[in-house]
Amino acid sequence: MSNFEEHVKKALYKQTDDVVNELQEDIWSHLDEELFKGRKHKVKKRKGLISAVIVAAAAVIIAFTLQTDTGLALIKSVKDMFVPEKEIIQSLEGKDEATNVTLNEGANSEYVIYVDESRYKMINGEEADVITTIEPLPENYPEVSMEIKQVASKKPDLLVKEIEEALKKDFPELRPIETVTEPVEGFWLHGLTESTWDGKVIDVYVTSNGKDGSFVITQKYFLEAAEGHGARFTHMLESFEIVE
């Protein structure tokens, strides 16, 4: 991520409620058409979340002003980060594939993630959200899912050690904890039950929630699906963003 994009994200998160209240009406009138031209009928259910994002973004945009090159670049950056739908190019089994993805929000609206809704659905739950296949897999296939759960009271470095100990029961050859920056920044655990086509694979990512807790992302699939479902989950997770 460029320094400019990082600056944009940090600036978006730091806007105050007073600024939001003063600018909300102006923001919608100036940015709603620019950001969602031709898409209004598709984004009604997400307008609450995206409205808040745009309200915060406007304070930054006005600060830079729309007449400057920086201001125009900022608009594009915000659009790329939060458009309701977009096309991405992902590498799957050695080939580039164009895929349409749709913005989804967590059950408590504390994060957003782009989901390939042609293959997967996101189910919001009280304790965790789950992304899984639209069509159920045959009964003899292992589970295929990506669970996103927030643990508000434990920081990543401590929580990942607890998860490691728990996973060793089912994954005796679990790899040691690794520190990663992709697809999220934090810690990664990887395990495999056996080297057969249906051997269960697990990837667990533990990342900070920006406060005193963590997000735990658990990907489950099977060995033969590593370059299919496994790769698709990773591409989706790259779009994971915490929103305040």
Backbone as CSV, one residue per row, in Angstrom:
resi,resn,N_x,N_y,N_z,CA_x,CA_y,CA_z,C_x,C_y,C_z
1,MET,0.850,-1.192,0.000,0.000,0.000,0.000,0.880,1.235,0.000
2,SER,0.553,2.265,-0.816,1.360,3.470,-0.892,1.169,4.309,0.358
3,ASN,2.138,5.241,0.566,2.032,6.131,1.714,0.786,6.994,1.617
4,PHE,0.429,7.382,0.393,-0.749,8.218,0.207,-2.014,7.469,0.616
5,GLU,-2.139,6.205,0.181,-3.322,5.424,0.531,-3.393,5.217,2.033
6,GLU,-2.235,4.978,2.663,-2.211,4.804,4.108,-2.655,6.086,4.798
7,HIS,-2.222,7.223,4.260,-2.634,8.510,4.819,-4.137,8.689,4.705
8,VAL,-4.689,8.307,3.551,-6.132,8.410,3.340,-6.881,7.594,4.367
9,LYS,-6.480,6.339,4.548,-7.176,5.458,5.486,-7.127,6.025,6.907
10,LYS,-5.935,6.505,7.319,-5.815,7.029,8.672,-6.662,8.286,8.846
11,ALA,-6.680,9.109,7.803,-7.467,10.334,7.883,-8.952,10.030,7.977
12,LEU,-9.398,9.035,7.223,-10.810,8.652,7.272,-11.220,8.237,8.675
13,TYR,-10.362,7.510,9.366,-10.706,6.988,10.676,-10.724,8.063,11.769
14,LYS,-10.078,9.227,11.514,-9.889,10.214,12.572,-10.904,11.351,12.554
15,GLN,-11.886,11.274,11.655,-12.854,12.363,11.582,-13.731,12.365,12.824
16,THR,-14.077,13.562,13.294,-14.873,13.685,14.515,-16.346,13.729,14.202
17,ASP,-17.160,13.479,15.223,-18.613,13.516,15.052,-19.103,14.905,14.681
18,ASP,-18.449,15.946,15.222,-18.871,17.308,14.894,-18.722,17.594,13.414
19,VAL,-17.599,17.175,12.849,-17.370,17.385,11.426,-18.396,16.616,10.609
20,VAL,-18.670,15.382,11.035,-19.638,14.546,10.342,-20.996,15.220,10.281
21,ASN,-21.463,15.743,11.430,-22.784,16.361,11.479,-22.870,17.581,10.592
22,GLU,-21.825,18.384,10.541,-21.837,19.600,9.748,-21.786,19.333,8.249
23,LEU,-21.136,18.270,7.865,-20.890,18.045,6.438,-21.809,17.025,5.784
24,GLN,-22.626,16.321,6.545,-23.340,15.168,5.997,-24.172,15.512,4.764
25,GLU,-24.975,16.586,4.836,-25.848,16.907,3.706,-25.045,17.331,2.476
26,ASP,-23.995,18.153,2.695,-23.157,18.588,1.573,-22.455,17.417,0.913
27,ILE,-22.020,16.474,1.729,-21.303,15.318,1.202,-22.168,14.527,0.251
28,TRP,-23.389,14.208,0.693,-24.261,13.391,-0.163,-24.547,14.091,-1.486
29,SER,-24.782,15.406,-1.441,-25.126,16.102,-2.672,-23.961,16.144,-3.649
30,HIS,-22.718,16.241,-3.138,-21.552,16.353,-4.014,-20.952,15.010,-4.418
31,LEU,-21.068,14.005,-3.530,-20.359,12.759,-3.774,-21.237,11.574,-4.146
32,ASP,-22.511,11.628,-3.771,-23.375,10.469,-4.025,-23.416,10.128,-5.512
33,GLU,-23.611,11.150,-6.349,-23.685,10.883,-7.787,-22.341,10.435,-8.341
34,GLU,-21.253,11.055,-7.865,-19.928,10.717,-8.381,-19.536,9.278,-8.044
35,LEU,-19.831,8.866,-6.793,-19.385,7.555,-6.350,-20.284,6.429,-6.808
36,PHE,-21.604,6.689,-6.919,-22.528,5.594,-7.151,-23.378,5.793,-8.392
37,LYS,-22.888,6.539,-9.358,-23.615,6.795,-10.583,-24.042,5.478,-11.233
38,GLY,-25.344,5.352,-11.459,-25.872,4.176,-12.145,-25.967,2.939,-11.282
39,ARG,-25.690,3.066,-9.953,-25.664,1.876,-9.113,-26.629,1.985,-7.936
40,LYS,-27.447,3.057,-7.853,-28.232,3.296,-6.659,-29.185,2.159,-6.356
41,HIS,-29.713,1.522,-7.381,-30.660,0.452,-7.131,-30.002,-0.772,-6.545
42,LYS,-28.672,-0.842,-6.577,-27.977,-2.017,-6.085,-27.434,-1.844,-4.675
43,VAL,-27.444,-0.614,-4.146,-26.718,-0.382,-2.902,-27.606,0.054,-1.749
44,LYS,-28.909,-0.068,-1.874,-29.784,0.406,-0.812,-29.474,-0.244,0.526
45,LYS,-29.249,-1.544,0.511,-29.041,-2.244,1.768,-27.721,-1.895,2.420
46,ARG,-26.783,-1.281,1.664,-25.473,-0.922,2.222,-25.331,0.574,2.438
47,LYS,-26.410,1.325,2.178,-26.283,2.770,2.206,-25.906,3.286,3.578
48,GLY,-26.395,2.620,4.655,-26.084,3.082,5.988,-24.598,3.086,6.260
49,LEU,-23.944,1.975,5.948,-22.503,1.870,6.161,-21.751,2.812,5.235
50,ILE,-22.094,2.770,3.950,-21.344,3.552,2.973,-21.565,5.037,3.193
51,SER,-22.761,5.420,3.679,-23.016,6.812,4.010,-22.031,7.306,5.042
52,ALA,-21.815,6.502,6.084,-20.876,6.897,7.134,-19.469,7.038,6.583
53,VAL,-19.095,6.131,5.677,-17.766,6.187,5.077,-17.606,7.471,4.273
54,ILE,-18.634,7.796,3.482,-18.549,8.997,2.646,-18.521,10.248,3.505
55,VAL,-19.303,10.264,4.587,-19.301,11.410,5.489,-17.900,11.656,6.018
56,ALA,-17.230,10.598,6.449,-15.869,10.751,6.952,-14.915,11.168,5.849
57,ALA,-15.101,10.586,4.664,-14.201,10.876,3.555,-14.289,12.322,3.128
58,ALA,-15.468,12.921,3.227,-15.657,14.270,2.714,-14.795,15.288,3.436
59,ALA,-14.614,15.107,4.730,-13.795,16.052,5.470,-12.379,16.082,4.928
60,VAL,-11.876,14.909,4.565,-10.536,14.838,3.989,-10.536,15.456,2.601
61,ILE,-11.551,15.133,1.801,-11.611,15.655,0.434,-11.667,17.171,0.429
62,ILE,-12.502,17.743,1.307,-12.614,19.201,1.359,-11.305,19.817,1.802
63,ALA,-10.599,19.145,2.713,-9.323,19.671,3.194,-8.318,19.794,2.064
64,PHE,-8.302,18.807,1.181,-7.377,18.846,0.054,-7.899,19.732,-1.078
65,THR,-9.241,19.910,-1.124,-10.012,20.610,-2.154,-10.055,19.799,-3.432
66,LEU,-11.211,19.912,-4.098,-11.439,19.121,-5.304,-10.686,19.675,-6.507
67,GLN,-10.147,20.902,-6.388,-9.471,21.512,-7.532,-8.017,21.077,-7.672
68,THR,-7.478,20.369,-6.699,-6.072,19.994,-6.757,-5.914,18.580,-7.277
69,ASP,-4.739,18.282,-7.791,-4.447,16.920,-8.238,-4.544,15.943,-7.075
70,THR,-4.100,16.373,-5.907,-4.175,15.512,-4.732,-5.620,15.207,-4.380
71,GLY,-6.477,16.237,-4.469,-7.886,16.026,-4.174,-8.529,15.049,-5.121
72,LEU,-8.214,15.152,-6.407,-8.769,14.226,-7.392,-8.250,12.814,-7.149
73,ALA,-6.984,12.690,-6.802,-6.426,11.375,-6.503,-7.089,10.779,-5.271
74,LEU,-7.434,11.633,-4.311,-8.092,11.168,-3.098,-9.472,10.607,-3.405
75,ILE,-10.231,11.291,-4.275,-11.542,10.786,-4.674,-11.407,9.403,-5.270
76,LYS,-10.434,9.218,-6.168,-10.253,7.911,-6.796,-9.892,6.859,-5.753
77,SER,-9.055,7.236,-4.781,-8.666,6.274,-3.759,-9.869,5.828,-2.940
78,VAL,-10.734,6.791,-2.548,-11.928,6.447,-1.780,-12.864,5.584,-2.603
79,LYS,-13.034,5.938,-3.863,-13.903,5.149,-4.738,-13.406,3.712,-4.849
80,ASP,-12.094,3.552,-5.026,-11.532,2.207,-5.177,-11.696,1.395,-3.899
81,MET,-11.661,2.049,-2.740,-11.722,1.343,-1.472,-13.134,0.911,-1.101
82,PHE,-14.156,1.683,-1.524,-15.483,1.450,-0.983,-16.611,1.379,-2.014
83,VAL,-16.313,1.226,-3.294,-17.395,1.095,-4.258,-18.185,-0.178,-3.952
84,PRO,-19.510,-0.163,-4.191,-20.326,-1.340,-3.866,-19.942,-2.578,-4.654
85,GLU,-19.503,-2.400,-5.892,-19.100,-3.530,-6.726,-17.876,-3.123,-7.539
86,LYS,-17.018,-4.084,-7.821,-15.877,-3.802,-8.676,-15.357,-5.106,-9.267
87,GLU,-14.505,-4.970,-10.255,-13.879,-6.140,-10.882,-12.431,-6.209,-10.447
88,ILE,-11.988,-7.401,-10.053,-10.598,-7.611,-9.686,-9.998,-8.682,-10.596
89,ILE,-8.692,-8.680,-10.699,-7.983,-9.722,-11.433,-7.229,-10.553,-10.414
90,GLN,-7.562,-11.842,-10.350,-6.885,-12.716,-9.395,-6.235,-13.885,-10.118
91,SER,-5.099,-14.313,-9.586,-4.363,-15.428,-10.179,-4.824,-16.730,-9.534
92,LEU,-5.374,-17.626,-10.353,-5.886,-18.904,-9.877,-5.321,-20.024,-10.734
93,GLU,-4.643,-20.958,-10.092,-4.044,-22.088,-10.785,-3.176,-21.631,-11.959
94,GLY,-2.410,-20.568,-11.731,-1.472,-20.081,-12.732,-2.075,-19.221,-13.820
95,LYS,-3.371,-18.906,-13.722,-4.013,-18.091,-14.748,-4.695,-16.890,-14.099
96,ASP,-4.699,-15.758,-14.835,-5.379,-14.566,-14.353,-6.866,-14.666,-14.686
97,GLU,-7.693,-14.331,-13.711,-9.140,-14.431,-13.892,-9.801,-13.138,-13.429
98,ALA,-10.638,-12.566,-14.283,-11.407,-11.378,-13.902,-12.622,-11.827,-13.095
99,THR,-12.828,-11.217,-11.938,-13.908,-11.616,-11.040,-14.623,-10.377,-10.513
100,ASN,-15.942,-10.387,-10.550,-16.733,-9.315,-9.955,-16.948,-9.604,-8.479
101,VAL,-16.674,-8.622,-7.628,-16.837,-8.794,-6.191,-17.746,-7.691,-5.653
102,THR,-18.407,-7.986,-4.536,-19.406,-7.091,-3.959,-19.052,-6.772,-2.518
103,LEU,-19.214,-5.508,-2.132,-18.889,-5.070,-0.781,-19.884,-5.644,0.218
104,ASN,-19.366,-6.302,1.250,-20.183,-6.823,2.344,-19.660,-6.255,3.651
105,GLU,-20.551,-6.137,4.641,-20.126,-5.625,5.940,-20.332,-6.657,7.027
106,GLY,-19.525,-6.557,8.069,-19.667,-7.461,9.201,-20.972,-7.223,9.924
107,ALA,-21.369,-8.172,10.753,-22.658,-8.088,11.444,-22.774,-6.810,12.267
108,ASN,-21.690,-6.372,12.867,-21.711,-5.152,13.675,-21.106,-3.968,12.945
109,SER,-20.965,-4.104,11.625,-20.464,-3.027,10.767,-19.096,-2.512,11.186
110,GLU,-18.248,-3.383,11.745,-16.922,-2.952,12.164,-15.851,-3.299,11.147
111,TYR,-16.256,-3.951,10.059,-15.315,-4.210,8.979,-16.100,-4.415,7.686
112,VAL,-15.397,-4.284,6.579,-15.979,-4.584,5.274,-15.048,-5.533,4.539
113,ILE,-15.613,-6.282,3.602,-14.828,-7.210,2.802,-15.547,-7.422,1.480
114,TYR,-14.790,-7.566,0.408,-15.382,-7.841,-0.903,-15.510,-9.346,-1.094
115,VAL,-16.715,-9.766,-1.505,-17.025,-11.189,-1.647,-17.400,-11.500,-3.089
116,ASP,-16.889,-12.599,-3.595,-17.274,-13.104,-4.913,-18.638,-13.766,-4.770
117,GLU,-19.706,-13.001,-5.005,-21.052,-13.505,-4.766,-21.568,-14.416,-5.880
118,SER,-20.760,-14.651,-6.893,-21.162,-15.637,-7.901,-20.914,-17.055,-7.384
119,ARG,-20.046,-17.186,-6.367,-19.693,-18.508,-5.831,-19.958,-18.641,-4.334
120,TYR,-19.938,-17.508,-3.627,-20.005,-17.562,-2.174,-21.095,-16.643,-1.626
121,LYS,-21.496,-16.913,-0.415,-22.440,-16.066,0.291,-21.875,-15.768,1.671
122,MET,-22.226,-14.606,2.206,-21.771,-14.228,3.534,-22.953,-14.310,4.491
123,ILE,-22.777,-15.063,5.559,-23.826,-15.242,6.561,-23.390,-14.521,7.836
124,ASN,-24.128,-13.478,8.214,-23.798,-12.739,9.426,-24.380,-13.437,10.650
125,GLY,-23.558,-13.610,11.671,-24.007,-14.246,12.911,-23.732,-13.361,14.101
126,GLU,-24.276,-13.731,15.257,-24.086,-12.935,16.459,-22.638,-12.985,16.945
127,GLU,-21.994,-14.129,16.826,-20.627,-14.272,17.323,-19.581,-14.239,16.212
128,ALA,-19.971,-14.609,14.999,-19.018,-14.642,13.883,-19.778,-14.563,12.565
129,ASP,-19.086,-14.137,11.533,-19.625,-14.127,10.173,-18.919,-15.226,9.391
130,VAL,-19.647,-15.849,8.481,-19.091,-16.957,7.717,-19.329,-16.753,6.228
131,ILE,-18.278,-16.904,5.441,-18.377,-16.904,3.986,-18.236,-18.352,3.534
132,THR,-19.221,-18.844,2.812,-19.198,-20.237,2.382,-19.792,-20.354,0.986
133,THR,-19.725,-21.544,0.414,-20.200,-21.740,-0.954,-21.720,-21.562,-1.027
134,ILE,-22.179,-20.997,-2.130,-23.620,-20.834,-2.333,-24.292,-22.200,-2.400
135,GLU,-23.706,-23.081,-3.194,-24.231,-24.435,-3.324,-23.514,-25.360,-2.347
136,PRO,-24.253,-26.119,-1.532,-23.608,-27.046,-0.600,-22.756,-28.081,-1.330
137,LEU,-21.621,-28.431,-0.743,-20.754,-29.450,-1.329,-21.304,-30.838,-1.012
138,PRO,-20.925,-31.845,-1.785,-21.344,-33.216,-1.475,-20.949,-33.612,-0.059
139,GLU,-21.679,-34.549,0.527,-21.480,-34.917,1.927,-20.077,-35.437,2.235
140,ASN,-19.419,-36.057,1.253,-18.101,-36.635,1.520,-16.971,-35.606,1.407
141,TYR,-17.316,-34.334,1.151,-16.302,-33.291,1.043,-16.123,-32.594,2.392
142,PRO,-14.888,-32.262,2.756,-14.660,-31.495,3.988,-15.259,-30.084,3.874
143,GLU,-15.383,-29.452,5.006,-15.960,-28.106,5.073,-15.124,-27.107,4.271
144,VAL,-15.837,-26.192,3.601,-15.204,-25.082,2.884,-15.844,-23.796,3.399
145,SER,-15.076,-22.992,4.122,-15.636,-21.769,4.693,-14.522,-20.825,5.130
146,MET,-14.896,-19.564,5.323,-13.997,-18.572,5.924,-14.793,-17.839,6.998
147,GLU,-14.398,-18.046,8.237,-15.072,-17.419,9.375,-14.298,-16.180,9.822
148,ILE,-15.038,-15.107,10.116,-14.437,-13.873,10.614,-15.060,-13.575,11.972
149,LYS,-14.219,-13.542,12.988,-14.709,-13.377,14.359,-13.864,-12.342,15.084
150,GLN,-14.522,-11.506,15.857,-13.785,-10.515,16.648,-13.715,-10.969,18.106
151,VAL,-12.508,-10.908,18.648,-12.283,-11.187,20.068,-11.805,-9.867,20.674
152,ALA,-12.713,-9.166,21.308,-12.440,-7.786,21.711,-11.481,-7.656,22.877
153,SER,-11.283,-8.730,23.647,-10.534,-8.611,24.903,-9.119,-9.184,24.863
154,LYS,-8.694,-9.708,23.704,-7.363,-10.323,23.652,-6.571,-9.798,22.457
155,LYS,-5.343,-9.418,22.712,-4.484,-8.918,21.648,-3.920,-10.082,20.831
156,PRO,-3.563,-9.814,19.557,-3.146,-10.882,18.643,-2.012,-11.756,19.136
157,ASP,-0.976,-11.169,19.725,0.198,-11.952,20.106,-0.113,-12.980,21.187
158,LEU,-1.078,-12.687,22.043,-1.472,-13.643,23.072,-2.506,-14.629,22.544
159,LEU,-3.448,-14.130,21.783,-4.523,-14.981,21.282,-4.011,-16.048,20.333
160,VAL,-3.056,-15.706,19.482,-2.578,-16.672,18.497,-1.922,-17.877,19.172
161,LYS,-1.303,-17.684,20.338,-0.685,-18.800,21.055,-1.738,-19.746,21.619
162,GLU,-2.864,-19.172,22.058,-3.965,-20.009,22.550,-4.558,-20.832,21.407
163,ILE,-4.720,-20.199,20.263,-5.273,-20.893,19.095,-4.327,-21.995,18.636
164,GLU,-3.035,-21.717,18.670,-2.041,-22.713,18.271,-2.172,-23.974,19.116
165,GLU,-2.280,-23.828,20.425,-2.389,-24.989,21.302,-3.657,-25.781,21.029
166,ALA,-4.752,-25.081,20.751,-6.020,-25.763,20.485,-5.981,-26.524,19.164
167,LEU,-5.322,-25.970,18.158,-5.292,-26.598,16.835,-4.404,-27.836,16.794
168,LYS,-3.416,-27.909,17.661,-2.483,-29.037,17.638,-3.172,-30.379,17.871
169,LYS,-4.354,-30.354,18.477,-5.083,-31.597,18.727,-5.534,-32.244,17.426
170,ASP,-6.017,-31.422,16.494,-6.503,-31.941,15.214,-5.465,-31.845,14.106
171,PHE,-4.460,-30.995,14.308,-3.407,-30.803,13.301,-2.052,-30.958,13.983
172,PRO,-1.646,-32.199,14.250,-0.407,-32.442,15.003,0.848,-31.888,14.325
173,GLU,0.820,-31.724,12.991,1.978,-31.179,12.280,1.748,-29.708,11.916
174,LEU,1.033,-29.014,12.762,0.769,-27.601,12.559,2.079,-26.821,12.439
175,ARG,2.150,-25.953,11.442,3.365,-25.145,11.284,3.499,-24.140,12.432
176,PRO,4.719,-23.748,12.751,4.919,-22.714,13.778,4.251,-21.399,13.361
177,ILE,3.944,-20.585,14.344,3.335,-19.271,14.087,4.263,-18.438,13.213
178,GLU,3.685,-17.803,12.195,4.453,-16.909,11.327,3.865,-15.504,11.393
179,THR,4.740,-14.505,11.331,4.309,-13.110,11.221,4.183,-12.758,9.747
180,VAL,3.029,-12.200,9.348,2.774,-11.921,7.934,2.264,-10.494,7.754
181,THR,2.380,-10.020,6.528,1.813,-8.718,6.160,0.711,-8.871,5.113
182,GLU,0.576,-10.051,4.530,-0.462,-10.326,3.541,-1.068,-11.694,3.820
183,PRO,-2.332,-11.923,3.585,-3.339,-10.986,3.073,-3.790,-9.956,4.102
184,VAL,-3.456,-10.188,5.384,-3.656,-9.184,6.427,-2.370,-9.108,7.234
185,GLU,-2.246,-8.070,8.023,-1.056,-7.915,8.864,-1.306,-8.537,10.224
186,GLY,-0.467,-9.468,10.605,-0.650,-10.119,11.896,0.074,-11.444,11.960
187,PHE,-0.617,-12.482,12.447,-0.016,-13.802,12.614,-0.788,-14.835,11.788
188,TRP,-0.056,-15.884,11.375,-0.639,-16.916,10.510,-0.291,-18.300,11.031
189,LEU,-1.311,-19.171,11.060,-1.133,-20.580,11.393,-1.656,-21.411,10.233
190,HIS,-0.939,-22.483,9.882,-1.347,-23.337,8.760,-1.219,-24.798,9.159
191,GLY,-2.274,-25.561,8.872,-2.239,-26.978,9.216,-2.892,-27.842,8.167
192,LEU,-2.490,-29.118,8.116,-3.028,-30.113,7.179,-3.130,-31.450,7.909
193,THR,-4.284,-32.116,7.776,-4.456,-33.397,8.471,-3.688,-34.520,7.801
194,GLU,-3.785,-34.603,6.463,-3.096,-35.661,5.727,-2.961,-35.279,4.264
195,SER,-1.990,-35.866,3.576,-1.704,-35.511,2.181,-2.533,-36.341,1.208
196,THR,-3.837,-36.268,1.361,-4.761,-36.911,0.425,-5.643,-35.820,-0.177
197,TRP,-6.380,-36.146,-1.254,-7.179,-35.115,-1.916,-8.153,-34.427,-0.961
198,ASP,-8.658,-35.206,0.025,-9.624,-34.647,0.956,-9.021,-34.328,2.325
199,GLY,-7.702,-34.236,2.372,-7.056,-33.839,3.623,-7.512,-32.448,4.033
200,LYS,-7.897,-32.279,5.286,-8.412,-30.992,5.750,-7.278,-29.983,5.911
201,VAL,-7.521,-28.786,5.394,-6.546,-27.701,5.484,-7.152,-26.578,6.313
202,ILE,-6.334,-25.960,7.145,-6.800,-24.807,7.918,-5.759,-23.703,7.868
203,ASP,-6.229,-22.488,7.653,-5.397,-21.288,7.733,-6.067,-20.346,8.724
204,VAL,-5.334,-19.909,9.721,-5.879,-18.973,10.706,-5.021,-17.711,10.708
205,TYR,-5.681,-16.575,10.523,-5.000,-15.284,10.584,-5.530,-14.529,11.800
206,VAL,-4.627,-13.968,12.589,-5.006,-13.188,13.761,-4.432,-11.788,13.581
207,THR,-5.324,-10.806,13.506,-4.899,-9.428,13.246,-5.537,-8.498,14.258
208,SER,-4.910,-7.374,14.512,-5.429,-6.416,15.486,-6.754,-5.813,15.014
209,ASN,-7.643,-5.537,15.966,-8.897,-4.849,15.625,-8.742,-3.335,15.739
210,GLY,-7.506,-2.875,15.920,-7.243,-1.448,16.024,-7.418,-0.908,17.427
211,LYS,-7.812,-1.782,18.351,-8.008,-1.365,19.746,-7.220,-2.326,20.636
212,ASP,-7.891,-2.945,21.583,-7.211,-3.868,22.484,-7.570,-5.320,22.200
213,GLY,-8.120,-5.578,21.028,-8.549,-6.928,20.691,-8.042,-7.385,19.346
214,SER,-8.709,-8.407,18.811,-8.241,-9.051,17.584,-9.413,-9.455,16.698
215,PHE,-9.113,-9.629,15.433,-9.974,-10.344,14.515,-9.294,-11.679,14.213
216,VAL,-10.077,-12.749,14.243,-9.570,-14.076,13.905,-10.280,-14.529,12.637
217,ILE,-9.507,-14.776,11.592,-10.061,-15.239,10.320,-9.618,-16.680,10.114
218,THR,-10.570,-17.589,10.048,-10.278,-19.018,9.932,-10.779,-19.547,8.594
219,GLN,-9.862,-19.992,7.763,-10.197,-20.558,6.454,-10.110,-22.082,6.521
220,LYS,-11.182,-22.757,6.079,-11.203,-24.221,6.042,-11.516,-24.685,4.622
221,TYR,-10.716,-25.632,4.140,-10.945,-26.218,2.821,-10.206,-27.551,2.786
222,PHE,-10.087,-28.163,1.637,-9.365,-29.441,1.559,-8.233,-29.325,0.547
223,LEU,-7.296,-30.273,0.606,-6.043,-30.131,-0.129,-6.251,-29.927,-1.626
224,GLU,-7.173,-30.681,-2.227,-7.400,-30.554,-3.663,-7.949,-29.175,-4.029
225,ALA,-8.537,-28.474,-3.058,-9.137,-27.157,-3.323,-8.210,-26.004,-2.954
226,ALA,-6.950,-26.311,-2.668,-6.028,-25.259,-2.224,-5.865,-24.149,-3.256
227,GLU,-5.790,-24.522,-4.532,-5.603,-23.514,-5.577,-6.933,-22.979,-6.089
228,GLY,-8.030,-23.487,-5.554,-9.351,-23.005,-5.932,-9.946,-22.199,-4.789
229,HIS,-10.679,-22.884,-3.896,-11.290,-22.186,-2.763,-10.250,-21.494,-1.892
230,GLY,-9.141,-22.164,-1.626,-8.118,-21.567,-0.776,-7.600,-20.255,-1.341
231,ALA,-7.297,-20.248,-2.639,-6.799,-19.029,-3.281,-7.864,-17.942,-3.323
232,ARG,-9.105,-18.330,-3.572,-10.194,-17.340,-3.627,-10.416,-16.702,-2.250
233,PHE,-10.356,-17.504,-1.197,-10.490,-16.944,0.147,-9.386,-15.925,0.416
234,THR,-8.177,-16.256,0.014,-7.060,-15.344,0.239,-7.253,-14.035,-0.509
235,HIS,-7.703,-14.106,-1.763,-7.948,-12.882,-2.531,-9.039,-12.039,-1.876
236,MET,-10.092,-12.683,-1.385,-11.151,-11.927,-0.709,-10.625,-11.290,0.565
237,LEU,-9.807,-12.025,1.313,-9.285,-11.510,2.578,-8.373,-10.301,2.367
238,GLU,-7.752,-10.202,1.211,-6.904,-9.039,0.924,-7.699,-7.741,0.956
239,SER,-9.024,-7.812,0.772,-9.861,-6.614,0.761,-10.420,-6.286,2.144
240,PHE,-10.092,-7.094,3.149,-10.607,-6.886,4.507,-10.141,-5.533,5.047
241,GLU,-11.093,-4.707,5.494,-10.773,-3.390,6.054,-11.600,-3.166,7.310
242,ILE,-10.951,-2.731,8.377,-11.648,-2.360,9.600,-12.192,-0.946,9.419
243,VAL,-13.459,-0.740,9.787,-14.054,0.602,9.700,-14.589,0.985,11.062
244,GLU,-14.388,2.253,11.427,-14.857,2.733,12.727,-16.141,3.530,12.529
